[in-house]
């Protein structure tokens, strides 16, 4: 998209009306690109309230599901049920 805009911007054969339309579309594109960049940067840095709430809810859900478990297995070939229990937990 950016190469197309650059190529159209370098075109000297555009009329004044076409140049005006091009400039308005290019400005709109740049505004949306900058908005997207700031939005993504905010999400990555944790400043976006929706993403932060979603991440904290996911973190709480993950921490509530984990239960500590302990297993003792002396020989994995003989104690198959213990190994299966470790795998399922």
C-alpha positions, 0 to 999 in steps of 0.5 A, a space after each residue: 500500500 505504501 509503495 502504491 501511495 509513493 508511486 502515485 505521489 511521484 506522478 507528475 501527470 495528476 491534475 489539481 483535482 486528482 492531486 487534491 484527492 490523492 493528498 486527502 486519501 494519503 493523509 487519511 491513510 497516514 492517520 489510520 496507520 498512526 492510530 493502528 501503530 499507537 493502539 498496538 503499542 499500547 496493547 503490547 505495553 499493557 496500557 490498553 484497558 481492554 487488553 489489560 483486563 483480558 490479560 488479568 482475567 486470563 491470569 486469574 483463570 490460569 492461577 485458579 485452575 492449577 492445583 499442586 500435585 506430587 507423584 512418586 515413581 520409582 520405575 516408569 516401566 512398571 508403574 504405568 498408572 502413575 505415569 498416566 496420572 502425571 500426564 493427565 494432571 
